Amino acid sequence: MSAEHPARVATGTFTVQPRSDAPAPLVPEIGRTLLDKTWSGDLTGQSVVEMLSFMTPVEGSAVYVAIEVVQATLGGKPGHFAFYHAGISERGEQSLTYRVVPDSGSGELVGLGGELQLERAGGVHHYTLSYTLPEG
């Protein structure tokens, strides 16, 4: 987070809908998925995600990386930006990095930075986005 801009928090949920038009993977071990998301709460809008994944032969060990392009309103400000995610599971121990791509904001979201925390409860994706945005 930038010391120049106060940290803010946005919370809400999103839904995920797999798309059937994902390109074929380059090799059989790599999964390739396209997803559409609908965001609600403090971040409201749509996004498209392209994800690559790899499952190992060891149960509970896998990895995924993704790029997500978001068109939304955040705290009343409309614009576009991108997230990158990287998730890893090592024999069931999981970690996730889910961050705003630096300098990806446009419209009133220019200068957006931040990190998203994700929790699944009852089949619902709940997010908490800690972010900074220049005043202006």
Backbone as a printed PyTorch tensor [residue, N CA C, xyz], in Angstrom:
tensor([[[  0.8300,  -1.1750,   0.0000],
         [  0.0000,   0.0000,   0.0000],
         [  0.8780,   1.2430,   0.0000]],

        [[  0.4030,   2.2600,  -0.6200],
         [  1.1460,   3.5100,  -0.6990],
         [  0.9370,   4.3290,   0.5600]],

        [[  2.0160,   4.8970,   1.0880],
         [  1.9170,   5.7620,   2.2530],
         [  1.3000,   7.1150,   1.8690]],

        [[  1.2920,   7.4360,   0.5660],
         [  0.7750,   8.7160,   0.0990],
         [ -0.7510,   8.7720,   0.1310]],

        [[ -1.4080,   7.6520,   0.0270],
         [ -2.8540,   7.6030,  -0.0710],
         [ -3.4010,   6.7200,   1.0440]],

        [[ -4.4790,   7.1610,   1.6950],
         [ -5.0210,   6.3480,   2.7840],
         [ -5.5780,   5.0190,   2.2680]],

        [[ -5.4000,   3.9870,   3.0890],
         [ -5.9310,   2.6710,   2.7350],
         [ -7.4400,   2.6720,   2.9270]],

        [[ -8.1200,   1.9990,   2.0230],
         [ -9.5710,   1.8540,   2.0830],
         [ -9.8830,   0.3640,   2.0080]],

        [[-11.1030,   0.0120,   2.3720],
         [-11.5140,  -1.3960,   2.3340],
         [-12.8520,  -1.4970,   1.6230]],

        [[-12.9450,  -2.4240,   0.6920],
         [-14.1920,  -2.7360,  -0.0050],
         [-14.5290,  -4.1940,   0.2690]],

        [[-15.7990,  -4.4730,   0.5380],
         [-16.2160,  -5.8510,   0.7950],
         [-17.4340,  -6.1860,  -0.0440]],

        [[-17.6590,  -7.4760,  -0.2380],
         [-18.8260,  -7.9360,  -0.9830],
         [-18.6580,  -9.3780,  -1.3940]],

        [[-19.3630,  -9.7430,  -2.4420],
         [-19.3250, -11.1150,  -2.9580],
         [-19.1770, -11.0720,  -4.4700]],

        [[-18.8350, -12.2190,  -5.0480],
         [-18.8770, -12.3520,  -6.4980],
         [-19.3470, -13.7460,  -6.8650]],

        [[-19.8980, -13.8510,  -8.0720],
         [-20.2840, -15.1460,  -8.6220],
         [-19.3730, -15.4500,  -9.7980]],

        [[-19.1900, -16.7290, -10.0680],
         [-18.3000, -17.1840, -11.1310],
         [-19.0910, -18.0600, -12.0910]],

        [[-18.9380, -17.7910, -13.3810],
         [-19.5920, -18.5850, -14.4230],
         [-18.5380, -19.0370, -15.4280]],

        [[-18.2370, -20.3500, -15.5030],
         [-17.2650, -20.8250, -16.5040],
         [-17.7750, -20.5600, -17.9240]],

        [[-16.8460, -20.2640, -18.8120],
         [-17.1730, -20.0590, -20.2220],
         [-16.7870, -21.2950, -21.0060]],

        [[-17.5250, -21.5670, -22.0400],
         [-17.2540, -22.7590, -22.8550],
         [-16.2790, -22.4820, -23.9910]],

        [[-15.8790, -21.2240, -24.1880],
         [-15.0260, -20.8830, -25.3300],
         [-13.5500, -20.7920, -24.9700]],

        [[-13.1230, -21.4660, -23.8950],
         [-11.7090, -21.4410, -23.5100],
         [-10.8700, -22.1650, -24.5600]],

        [[ -9.7200, -21.5980, -24.9140],
         [ -8.8380, -22.2670, -25.8690],
         [ -8.2860, -23.5670, -25.2820]],

        [[ -7.9240, -24.4760, -26.1510],
         [ -7.3450, -25.7460, -25.7070],
         [ -5.9780, -25.5050, -25.0840]],

        [[ -5.6320, -26.2710, -24.0490],
         [ -4.3020, -26.1150, -23.4450],
         [ -3.2070, -26.5390, -24.4160]],

        [[ -2.0130, -26.0200, -24.1740],
         [ -0.8790, -26.3560, -25.0360],
         [ -0.3760, -27.7720, -24.7880]],

        [[ -0.4660, -28.2120, -23.5340],
         [ -0.0870, -29.5860, -23.1810],
         [ -1.1640, -30.1450, -22.2610]],

        [[ -1.3650, -31.4640, -22.2540],
         [ -2.4770, -32.0370, -21.4830],
         [ -2.4230, -31.7740, -19.9800]],

        [[ -1.2520, -31.5870, -19.4200],
         [ -1.1290, -31.3960, -17.9730],
         [ -1.5820, -30.0130, -17.5020]],

        [[ -1.6890, -29.0640, -18.4370],
         [ -2.0640, -27.6950, -18.0830],
         [ -3.5250, -27.4710, -18.4440]],

        [[ -4.3190, -27.0980, -17.4380],
         [ -5.7140, -26.7470, -17.6860],
         [ -5.8130, -25.2710, -18.0180]],

        [[ -6.7070, -24.9390, -18.9180],
         [ -6.9110, -23.5460, -19.3210],
         [ -8.3950, -23.2440, -19.2180]],

        [[ -8.7510, -22.2020, -18.4560],
         [-10.1460, -21.9130, -18.1710],
         [-10.4240, -20.4290, -18.3610]],

        [[-11.5770, -20.1140, -18.9290],
         [-12.0810, -18.7450, -18.9940],
         [-13.2870, -18.6530, -18.0750]],

        [[-13.3640, -17.5720, -17.2990],
         [-14.4610, -17.3800, -16.3630],
         [-15.0370, -15.9810, -16.5180]],

        [[-16.3280, -15.8480, -16.3370],
         [-16.9870, -14.5540, -16.2080],
         [-17.3530, -14.3780, -14.7450]],

        [[-17.1270, -13.1960, -14.2070],
         [-17.4820, -12.9120, -12.8120],
         [-18.4190, -11.7170, -12.7600]],

        [[-19.3030, -11.7610, -11.7860],
         [-20.1700, -10.6380, -11.4690],
         [-19.8830, -10.2330, -10.0310]],

        [[-19.4660,  -8.9880,  -9.8320],
         [-19.0860,  -8.4610,  -8.5180],
         [-20.2440,  -7.6760,  -7.9320]],

        [[-20.4490,  -7.8080,  -6.6240],
         [-21.4450,  -6.9970,  -5.9300],
         [-20.8720,  -6.5460,  -4.5940]],

        [[-21.4810,  -5.5380,  -4.0240],
         [-20.9790,  -4.9530,  -2.7880],
         [-20.3350,  -3.6270,  -3.0900]],

        [[-19.2060,  -3.3480,  -2.4450],
         [-18.4990,  -2.0820,  -2.6520],
         [-17.8080,  -2.0100,  -4.0180]],

        [[-17.5370,  -3.1580,  -4.6110],
         [-17.0150,  -3.2810,  -5.9770],
         [-18.1340,  -3.9120,  -6.7910]],

        [[-18.6740,  -3.1540,  -7.7600],
         [-19.8250,  -3.6260,  -8.5270],
         [-19.4850,  -3.6060, -10.0060]],

        [[-19.6250,  -4.7590, -10.6730],
         [-19.3560,  -4.8100, -12.0990],
         [-19.1070,  -6.2150, -12.5850]],

        [[-18.3520,  -6.3030, -13.6790],
         [-18.0850,  -7.5630, -14.3630],
         [-16.5840,  -7.7290, -14.5540]],

        [[-16.1670,  -8.9840, -14.6790],
         [-14.7730,  -9.2470, -15.0420],
         [-14.6850, -10.5340, -15.8380]],

        [[-13.5700, -10.6630, -16.5470],
         [-13.2420, -11.8740, -17.2970],
         [-11.8900, -12.3530, -16.7950]],

        [[-11.7850, -13.6520, -16.5320],
         [-10.5710, -14.2580, -15.9860],
         [-10.0660, -15.3100, -16.9580]],

        [[ -8.7610, -15.2990, -17.2290],
         [ -8.1210, -16.4110, -17.9320],
         [ -7.1510, -17.0510, -16.9540]],

        [[ -7.3360, -18.3630, -16.7650],
         [ -6.6040, -19.0860, -15.7350],
         [ -5.9130, -20.3080, -16.3350]],

        [[ -4.6730, -20.5190, -15.8930],
         [ -3.9300, -21.7380, -16.1980],
         [ -3.7410, -22.4970, -14.8930]],

        [[ -3.8950, -23.8230, -14.9470],
         [ -3.7300, -24.6210, -13.7350],
         [ -2.9470, -25.8910, -14.0510]],

        [[ -2.3690, -26.4450, -13.0020],
         [ -1.6050, -27.6840, -13.1290],
         [ -1.8780, -28.5190, -11.8820]],

        [[ -2.3360, -29.7360, -12.0940],
         [ -2.5940, -30.6780, -11.0050],
         [ -1.4570, -31.6940, -10.9820]],

        [[ -0.8870, -31.9200,  -9.8160],
         [  0.1770, -32.9210,  -9.7060],
         [ -0.4370, -34.2790,  -9.4090]],

        [[  0.3500, -35.3500,  -9.5070],
         [ -0.1820, -36.6690,  -9.1440],
         [ -0.3530, -36.8430,  -7.6320]],

        [[  0.1700, -35.9240,  -6.8220],
         [  0.0400, -35.9960,  -5.3670],
         [ -1.2490, -35.2820,  -4.9680]],

        [[ -2.1390, -35.9830,  -4.2830],
         [ -3.4130, -35.3910,  -3.8780],
         [ -3.1780, -34.1500,  -3.0190]],

        [[ -3.9100, -33.0740,  -3.3500],
         [ -3.8040, -31.8350,  -2.5960],
         [ -2.6950, -30.9130,  -3.0360]],

        [[ -1.9810, -31.2660,  -4.1070],
         [ -0.9120, -30.3960,  -4.6130],
         [ -1.2500, -29.9440,  -6.0340]],

        [[ -1.3030, -28.6220,  -6.2080],
         [ -1.6610, -28.0360,  -7.4960],
         [ -1.2760, -26.5600,  -7.4740]],

        [[ -1.3760, -25.9250,  -8.6310],
         [ -1.0900, -24.4980,  -8.7400],
         [ -1.9920, -23.8950,  -9.8080]],

        [[ -2.3050, -22.5960,  -9.6450],
         [ -2.9640, -21.8650, -10.7210],
         [ -2.4400, -20.4400, -10.7610]],

        [[ -2.4700, -19.8570, -11.9460],
         [ -2.1610, -18.4460, -12.1550],
         [ -3.2690, -17.8790, -13.0370]],

        [[ -3.5860, -16.6050, -12.8400],
         [ -4.6760, -16.0140, -13.6130],
         [ -4.4660, -14.5180, -13.7810]],

        [[ -5.0350, -14.0040, -14.8670],
         [ -5.1490, -12.5690, -15.1270],
         [ -6.6440, -12.2840, -15.2270]],

        [[ -7.0730, -11.2200, -14.5830],
         [ -8.4930, -10.8630, -14.5460],
         [ -8.6400,  -9.3950, -14.9090]],

        [[ -9.4830,  -9.0960, -15.8880],
         [ -9.7530,  -7.7240, -16.2980],
         [-11.1390,  -7.3500, -15.7840]],

        [[-11.1880,  -6.2520, -15.0210],
         [-12.3990,  -5.8510, -14.3110],
         [-12.9180,  -4.5360, -14.8730]],

        [[-14.2170,  -4.4730, -15.1590],
         [-14.9060,  -3.2230, -15.5010],
         [-15.9260,  -3.0330, -14.3980]],

        [[-15.7210,  -2.0020, -13.5520],
         [-16.5480,  -1.9040, -12.3630],
         [-16.5700,  -0.4960, -11.8010]],

        [[-17.3740,  -0.3470, -10.7640],
         [-17.3990,   0.8530,  -9.9540],
         [-16.9070,   0.4620,  -8.5700]],

        [[-15.9130,   1.1810,  -8.0800],
         [-15.3260,   0.9150,  -6.7720],
         [-15.4550,   2.1870,  -5.9380]],

        [[-16.1870,   2.0940,  -4.8410],
         [-16.3790,   3.2780,  -4.0030],
         [-16.9980,   4.4330,  -4.7620]],

        [[-17.8980,   4.1140,  -5.7020],
         [-18.5740,   5.1390,  -6.4900],
         [-17.7960,   5.6470,  -7.6840]],

        [[-16.5980,   5.0860,  -7.9350],
         [-15.7570,   5.5430,  -9.0430],
         [-15.6900,   4.4700, -10.1310]],

        [[-16.1270,   4.7830, -11.3590],
         [-16.1000,   3.8020, -12.4470],
         [-14.7460,   3.7330, -13.1490]],

        [[-14.4510,   2.5640, -13.6930],
         [-13.2310,   2.4000, -14.4650],
         [-12.9220,   0.9400, -14.7180]],

        [[-11.7330,   0.7140, -15.2430],
         [-11.2080,  -0.6250, -15.5170],
         [ -9.9220,  -0.8060, -14.7300]],

        [[ -9.5920,  -2.0520, -14.4380],
         [ -8.2900,  -2.4040, -13.8800],
         [ -8.1170,  -3.9020, -14.0200]],

        [[ -6.9510,  -4.3910, -13.6460],
         [ -6.6810,  -5.8310, -13.7440],
         [ -6.1740,  -6.3540, -12.4020]],

        [[ -6.5050,  -7.6130, -12.1410],
         [ -5.9570,  -8.3680, -11.0210],
         [ -5.0170,  -9.4250, -11.5810]],

        [[ -4.0470,  -9.8370, -10.8070],
         [ -3.3520, -11.0940, -11.0680],
         [ -3.5110, -11.9560,  -9.8260]],

        [[ -3.6510, -13.2660, -10.0390],
         [ -3.7670, -14.1930,  -8.9200],
         [ -2.7640, -15.3210,  -9.1180]],

        [[ -2.3110, -15.8510,  -8.0150],
         [ -1.4720, -17.0500,  -8.0050],
         [ -1.8570, -17.8440,  -6.7630]],

        [[ -2.3170, -19.0580,  -6.9890],
         [ -2.7160, -19.9180,  -5.8810],
         [ -1.9270, -21.2090,  -5.9180]],

        [[ -1.5300, -21.6660,  -4.7510],
         [ -0.7830, -22.9140,  -4.6810],
         [ -1.3250, -23.7450,  -3.5280]],

        [[ -1.3830, -25.0340,  -3.7560],
         [ -1.7720, -25.9840,  -2.7240],
         [ -0.6800, -27.0430,  -2.6460]],

        [[ -0.0820, -27.1740,  -1.4750],
         [  0.9680, -28.1640,  -1.2600],
         [  0.4770, -29.1590,  -0.2200]],

        [[  0.0040, -30.3180,  -0.7450],
         [ -0.5600, -31.3730,   0.1050],
         [ -1.6520, -30.8250,   1.0300]],

        [[ -2.4870, -29.9480,   0.4410],
         [ -3.6230, -29.4030,   1.1620],
         [ -3.3930, -28.0590,   1.8260]],

        [[ -2.1390, -27.6600,   2.0380],
         [ -1.8260, -26.3270,   2.5780],
         [ -1.9340, -25.3200,   1.4380]],

        [[ -2.8390, -24.3470,   1.5680],
         [ -3.1070, -23.4360,   0.4710],
         [ -2.6580, -22.0160,   0.7770]],

        [[ -2.2260, -21.3240,  -0.2790],
         [ -1.9570, -19.8910,  -0.1800],
         [ -2.4140, -19.2320,  -1.4740]],

        [[ -2.7810, -17.9580,  -1.3610],
         [ -3.3050, -17.2260,  -2.5090],
         [ -2.7750, -15.8020,  -2.4950]],

        [[ -2.2800, -15.3610,  -3.6410],
         [ -1.9320, -13.9610,  -3.8730],
         [ -2.9430, -13.4380,  -4.8850]],

        [[ -3.5830, -12.3040,  -4.5720],
         [ -4.6450, -11.7580,  -5.4320],
         [ -4.4920, -10.2420,  -5.3620]],

        [[ -3.8150,  -9.6440,  -6.3520],
         [ -3.4470,  -8.2250,  -6.2880],
         [ -3.8700,  -7.4660,  -7.5370]],

        [[ -4.0410,  -6.1690,  -7.3610],
         [ -4.2670,  -5.2660,  -8.4860],
         [ -2.9570,  -5.1460,  -9.2450]],

        [[ -3.0060,  -5.2670, -10.5620],
         [ -1.8180,  -5.0800, -11.3940],
         [ -1.4300,  -3.5940, -11.3270]],

        [[ -0.1930,  -3.2840, -10.9620],
         [  0.2180,  -1.8780, -10.8660],
         [ -0.0280,  -1.1180, -12.1680]],

        [[ -0.5450,   0.0830, -12.0410],
         [ -0.7800,   0.9930, -13.1690],
         [ -1.7810,   0.4710, -14.1920]],

        [[ -2.6670,  -0.4380, -13.7770],
         [ -3.6610,  -0.9780, -14.7070],
         [ -4.9760,  -0.2080, -14.6700]],

        [[ -5.1550,   0.7010, -13.7200],
         [ -6.4210,   1.4170, -13.5870],
         [ -6.6450,   2.4350, -14.6820]],

        [[ -7.9190,   2.6070, -15.0510],
         [ -8.3100,   3.6330, -16.0190],
         [ -9.5790,   4.3100, -15.5210]],

        [[ -9.9990,   5.3590, -16.2350],
         [-11.1650,   6.1110, -15.7960],
         [-10.8760,   6.7430, -14.4440]],

        [[-11.8110,   6.6490, -13.5070],
         [-11.6180,   7.2150, -12.1790],
         [-10.8410,   6.2760, -11.2590]],

        [[-10.3590,   5.1510, -11.8100],
         [ -9.5710,   4.1950, -11.0250],
         [ -8.0810,   4.2460, -11.3690]],

        [[ -7.6450,   5.3140, -12.0510],
         [ -6.2210,   5.4930, -12.3330],
         [ -5.4780,   5.5880, -11.0060]],

        [[ -4.3910,   4.8350, -10.8860],
         [ -3.5850,   4.8480,  -9.6720],
         [ -4.0250,   3.8460,  -8.6250]],

        [[ -5.0440,   3.0390,  -8.9400],
         [ -5.5350,   2.0300,  -7.9940],
         [ -4.4460,   1.0120,  -7.6770]],

        [[ -4.3260,   0.6770,  -6.4170],
         [ -3.4370,  -0.3810,  -5.9690],
         [ -4.1380,  -1.1440,  -4.8630]],

        [[ -3.7960,  -2.4080,  -4.6920],
         [ -4.4020,  -3.1210,  -3.5840],
         [ -4.2740,  -4.6200,  -3.6700]],

        [[ -4.7980,  -5.2560,  -2.6270],
         [ -4.7450,  -6.7140,  -2.5030],
         [ -6.0930,  -7.2180,  -2.0130]],

        [[ -6.5280,  -8.3220,  -2.5820],
         [ -7.8160,  -8.9020,  -2.2530],
         [ -7.6240, -10.1560,  -1.4020]],

        [[ -8.4360, -10.2780,  -0.3810],
         [ -8.5070, -11.4900,   0.4320],
         [ -9.8220, -12.1760,   0.0850]],

        [[ -9.7940, -13.4810,  -0.0180],
         [-10.9510, -14.2530,  -0.4610],
         [-11.3110, -15.2890,   0.5870]],

        [[-12.6140, -15.4400,   0.8120],
         [-13.1110, -16.4820,   1.7050],
         [-14.3490, -17.1050,   1.0660]],

        [[-14.4020, -18.4330,   1.0650],
         [-15.5950, -19.1350,   0.5820],
         [-16.3490, -19.6570,   1.7840]],

        [[-17.6330, -19.3240,   1.8380],
         [-18.4850, -19.7910,   2.9300],
         [-19.8470, -20.1360,   2.3470]],

        [[-20.2820, -21.3570,   2.5710],
         [-21.5850, -21.7750,   2.0600],
         [-21.6930, -21.6950,   0.5560]],

        [[-20.5710, -21.9190,  -0.1410],
         [-20.5740, -21.8660,  -1.6010],
         [-20.5400, -20.4550,  -2.1710]],

        [[-20.4010, -19.4310,  -1.3090],
         [-20.3740, -18.0350,  -1.7530],
         [-18.9600, -17.4920,  -1.5990]],

        [[-18.4920, -16.7770,  -2.6250],
         [-17.1820, -16.1180,  -2.5810],
         [-17.3440, -14.7410,  -1.9450]],

        [[-16.6850, -14.5210,  -0.8060],
         [-16.6900, -13.2300,  -0.1180],
         [-15.3060, -12.6060,  -0.2930]],

        [[-15.2810, -11.3220,  -0.6510],
         [-13.9900, -10.6560,  -0.8180],
         [-13.8440,  -9.4890,   0.1450]],

        [[-12.6000,  -9.1960,   0.4710],
         [-12.2140,  -7.9720,   1.1590],
         [-11.0500,  -7.3980,   0.3640]],

        [[-11.2620,  -6.2580,  -0.2490],
         [-10.2380,  -5.5990,  -1.0510],
         [ -9.6870,  -4.4230,  -0.2610]],

        [[ -8.4290,  -4.5200,   0.1500],
         [ -7.7320,  -3.4030,   0.7910],
         [ -7.0320,  -2.6400,  -0.3270]],

        [[ -7.3530,  -1.3580,  -0.4870],
         [ -6.8500,  -0.6330,  -1.6570],
         [ -6.4990,   0.8040,  -1.3370]],

        [[ -5.7040,   1.3680,  -2.2280],
         [ -5.4210,   2.7990,  -2.2120],
         [ -5.8160,   3.3780,  -3.5610]],

        [[ -6.2310,   4.6290,  -3.5360],
         [ -6.6460,   5.3240,  -4.7530],
         [ -6.3550,   6.8010,  -4.5380]],

        [[ -5.6180,   7.4130,  -5.4590],
         [ -5.3100,   8.8340,  -5.2910],
         [ -6.5870,   9.6720,  -5.2150]],

        [[ -6.5440,  10.6960,  -4.4050],
         [ -7.6740,  11.6400,  -4.3260],
         [ -7.6910,  12.4400,  -5.6130]],

        [[ -8.9070,  12.7860,  -6.0480],
         [ -8.9120,  13.6020,  -7.2490],
         [-10.2010,  13.7300,  -7.9010]]])
